[in-house]
Amino acid sequence: MIITDLSNGRLDEIKAFATTHGLTESFEKTFARLERHSQNGFDVNLYSDFAPLSLYFEITRDEQFVLNGGVIFHGSHDGYGNGGTPTFSVSLEAERKAGWSIHT
């Protein structure tokens, strides 16, 4: 199956940001989780998310819903995932560093 980018340029923006800020490894490691779903026969659709440098995703198989969530960027702008604005997501990482994580 495939990953379909329906993010209207957000994916490219995120990749460029990751490259510019030395965060390529974080993005690629997180994105690889979605790629594994695709390689295992699921369709993955990516959409722009309201949170900065983040994506919303939907995973389906045979047009049936399986899972959805976000590839969320955490950093100083959101207290490294403290649950507040602008991401409203909590990071479970012990180390406070900028990068992406999957939230479902």
BAFI-3210 file (N, C-alpha, C; in Angstrom, 3 decimals, decimal comma, padded with zeros to 6 digits):
// residues 104
n [1|2|3|4|5|6|7|8|9|10|11|12|13|14|15|16|17|18|19|20|21|22|23|24|25|26|27|28|29|30|31|32|33|34|35|36|37|38|39|40|41|42|43|44|45|46|47|48|49|50|51|52|53|54|55|56|57|58|59|60|61|62|63|64|65|66|67|68|69|70|71|72|73|74|75|76|77|78|79|80|81|82|83|84|85|86|87|88|89|90|91|92|93|94|95|96|97|98|99|100|101|102|103|104]
n.u [000,841|000,295|001,661|-000,122|000,240|-001,600|-001,336|-001,098|001,436|002,540|004,010|006,398|007,308|007,809|009,825|011,859|012,265|013,167|015,596|017,015|017,256|018,673|017,192|016,545|016,874|015,066|012,591|012,595|012,740|010,298|008,475|008,997|007,518|004,945|005,444|005,950|003,388|002,265|003,847|002,927|000,524|-001,437|-003,215|-002,044|-002,924|-001,912|-002,425|-002,591|-002,070|-003,455|-001,548|001,713|004,150|003,286|001,452|-001,666|-002,872|-004,440|-005,128|-006,007|-007,493|-008,411|-010,311|-011,452|-011,629|-008,839|-006,965|-006,184|-004,424|-001,795|001,274|003,219|004,955|007,146|008,569|010,271|008,199|005,852|006,315|007,776|005,970|004,008|001,298|-000,087|-000,952|000,595|-000,038|-001,492|-000,838|000,692|003,961|005,660|008,291|011,251|013,401|013,755|013,547|013,584|011,476|009,663|006,711|004,459|001,014|-001,960]
n.v [-001,169|002,405|005,632|008,540|011,861|014,415|016,908|019,496|020,698|020,798|018,565|018,753|021,203|020,492|018,556|020,176|021,954|020,143|019,323|021,766|022,394|020,351|018,083|015,863|013,095|012,616|013,194|011,314|008,868|008,859|009,101|006,704|004,848|005,194|004,462|001,734|000,743|001,195|-000,521|-002,904|-003,375|-001,439|001,604|004,874|008,102|011,446|014,578|018,154|019,538|021,299|022,004|023,457|022,547|019,910|016,867|015,360|012,038|009,266|005,861|003,205|000,132|-001,601|000,388|000,643|002,105|002,149|003,381|006,584|009,721|011,903|013,227|014,774|017,766|018,527|020,950|023,866|025,641|024,395|023,656|021,337|019,278|019,487|019,376|021,694|024,683|025,153|022,604|020,835|018,304|015,600|014,728|011,695|011,352|011,254|012,978|016,387|017,531|018,869|017,544|015,009|013,058|010,255|010,463|009,019]
n.w [000,000|000,190|001,201|001,252|000,566|001,604|002,581|001,662|001,213|003,760|004,668|003,163|004,178|006,833|006,532|005,449|007,588|009,532|008,387|008,260|010,981|012,153|012,871|011,480|011,984|014,107|012,852|010,716|012,106|013,483|011,338|010,065|011,472|010,477|007,848|008,158|008,678|006,168|004,610|005,558|004,350|004,776|004,086|004,296|004,999|004,913|006,462|006,852|010,078|012,923|014,792|015,064|012,637|012,412|011,645|010,737|010,668|008,968|009,061|007,040|005,886|003,089|002,660|005,150|008,334|010,520|012,304|013,719|014,159|015,288|014,017|015,919|016,576|019,124|021,254|022,527|022,126|022,974|025,556|025,488|025,102|027,191|027,361|026,999|025,081|021,863|021,000|022,568|023,439|025,157|025,826|026,332|026,631|028,540|028,331|027,687|024,687|021,364|018,816|016,944|017,626|017,689|018,199|019,275]
ca.u [000,000|001,080|001,413|-000,602|000,428|-002,709|-001,079|-000,972|002,774|003,021|005,050|007,638|007,709|008,355|011,115|012,825|012,556|013,981|016,935|017,625|017,478|019,359|016,206|016,170|016,779|013,810|011,466|012,651|012,419|008,855|007,795|009,191|006,409|003,850|005,881|005,768|001,972|002,094|004,507|002,156|-000,749|-002,378|-003,111|-001,803|-003,176|-001,377|-003,107|-002,078|-002,624|-003,497|-000,347|002,865|005,077|002,681|000,560|-002,731|-002,857|-005,472|-004,691|-007,141|-007,217|-009,598|-011,216|-012,011|-010,842|-008,042|-006,331|-005,824|-003,664|-000,951|002,730|003,244|006,259|007,297|009,753|010,074|006,921|004,757|006,832|008,268|004,870|003,433|-000,155|-000,669|-000,983|-000,441|-000,242|-002,433|-000,380|001,663|005,059|006,061|009,748|011,850|014,306|013,095|014,241|012,703|011,328|008,319|006,226|003,130|-000,041|-003,199]
ca.v [000,000|003,617|006,825|009,611|013,174|015,333|017,960|020,803|021,244|020,754|017,541|019,333|022,227|019,800|017,962|021,272|022,413|019,106|019,396|023,041|022,463|019,159|017,183|014,867|011,769|012,548|013,093|010,044|007,772|008,906|008,828|005,277|004,094|005,228|003,681|000,305|000,431|001,146|-001,731|-004,057|-003,474|-000,404|002,901|005,966|009,426|012,524|015,857|019,242|019,562|022,653|022,259|023,819|021,518|018,620|016,253|014,441|010,874|008,230|004,568|002,372|-001,082|-001,898|001,508|000,561|002,830|001,363|004,197|007,945|010,426|012,986|013,253|016,066|018,338|019,091|021,774|024,928|026,313|023,726|023,121|019,985|018,322|019,528|019,291|023,008|025,201|025,038|021,226|020,134|016,914|015,308|013,851|010,752|011,281|011,782|014,058|017,542|017,943|019,088|016,432|014,537|011,802|009,818|010,501|008,424]
ca.w [000,000|000,034|001,993|000,395|001,171|001,337|003,558|001,005|001,379|005,148|004,785|002,646|005,140|008,003|006,142|005,317|008,945|010,179|007,806|008,650|012,419|012,653|013,474|010,473|012,601|014,854|011,923|009,982|013,037|013,730|010,070|009,764|012,076|009,506|006,692|008,471|008,437|004,719|004,113|006,019|003,646|005,152|003,423|005,236|004,440|005,735|006,320|007,665|011,430|013,476|015,581|014,238|012,147|012,750|010,662|011,133|009,778|009,040|008,531|006,636|005,112|002,274|002,884|006,495|009,318|011,454|013,342|013,336|015,179|014,831|014,101|016,594|016,876|020,465|021,457|023,518|021,860|023,690|026,820|025,180|025,223|028,542|027,266|026,762|023,721|020,839|020,526|023,453|023,462|026,208|025,435|027,374|026,631|029,757|027,969|027,065|023,480|020,226|017,886|016,622|018,190|017,244|019,201|018,769]
c.u [000,893|000,763|001,029|-000,499|-000,690|-002,575|-000,913|000,366|003,343|004,137|006,386|008,182|008,391|009,719|012,191|013,232|013,469|015,423|017,671|018,023|018,123|018,446|015,751|015,989|015,464|012,626|011,452|012,294|010,911|008,076|007,908|008,082|005,206|004,198|005,716|004,311|001,714|002,683|003,752|000,745|-001,800|-002,166|-002,957|-002,010|-002,686|-002,098|-002,393|-002,789|-002,632|-002,234|000,840|003,745|004,586|001,729|-000,516|-002,658|-004,062|-004,906|-005,941|-006,629|-008,507|-010,707|-011,939|-011,067|-010,110|-007,570|-006,138|-005,053|-002,848|000,520|003,012|004,674|006,231|008,605|009,444|008,725|005,743|005,236|007,326|007,199|004,250|001,904|-000,844|-000,665|000,416|-000,735|-001,311|-002,122|000,688|002,703|005,424|007,571|010,294|012,737|013,544|013,938|013,232|012,673|009,880|007,996|004,827|002,176|-001,312|-004,313]
c.v [001,241|004,653|007,925|010,932|014,109|016,587|019,351|021,479|021,173|019,722|018,074|020,395|021,584|019,188|019,029|021,798|021,422|019,167|020,638|023,070|021,203|018,154|016,086|013,489|011,602|012,379|011,738|008,854|007,707|008,538|007,353|004,418|004,074|004,414|002,179|-000,116|000,283|-000,136|-003,006|-004,096|-002,455|000,829|003,961|007,282|010,473|013,825|016,898|019,208|021,004|023,000|022,558|022,615|020,102|018,161|015,441|013,259|009,986|006,972|003,743|001,109|-001,436|-000,893|001,465|001,269|001,870|002,227|005,615|008,598|011,529|012,657|014,663|016,506|018,968|019,858|022,841|025,633|025,677|023,102|021,699|018,928|018,296|019,505|020,612|023,405|025,219|023,598|020,478|018,640|016,753|014,344|012,955|010,581|011,916|012,993|015,167|017,984|018,062|017,858|016,019|013,254|011,529|009,875|009,935|008,618]
c.w [000,000|001,110|001,010|001,142|000,708|002,212|002,959|001,286|002,778|005,309|004,295|003,593|006,352|007,686|006,035|006,691|009,652|009,681|008,294|010,124|013,012|013,321|012,510|011,088|013,361|013,912|011,227|010,867|013,292|012,473|009,684|010,367|011,142|008,269|006,941|008,283|006,946|004,138|004,509|005,446|004,014|004,280|004,502|004,500|005,425|005,412|007,177|009,018|011,929|014,250|014,662|013,898|012,441|011,649|011,361|010,180|010,026|008,408|008,248|005,953|004,406|002,544|004,227|007,464|010,254|012,621|012,819|014,470|014,572|014,927|014,613|016,893|018,261|020,532|022,488|023,355|022,599|024,999|026,682|025,453|026,606|028,541|026,991|025,299|023,138|020,423|021,307|023,517|024,530|025,676|026,614|027,451|027,902|029,474|027,251|025,873|022,349|019,331|017,751|017,371|017,657|018,433|018,578|019,765]
res [m|i|i|t|d|l|s|n|g|r|l|d|e|i|k|a|f|a|t|t|h|g|l|t|e|s|f|e|k|t|f|a|r|l|e|r|h|s|q|n|g|f|d|v|n|l|y|s|d|f|a|p|l|s|l|y|f|e|i|t|r|d|e|q|f|v|l|n|g|g|v|i|f|h|g|s|h|d|g|y|g|n|g|g|t|p|t|f|s|v|s|l|e|a|e|r|k|a|g|w|s|i|h|t]
***
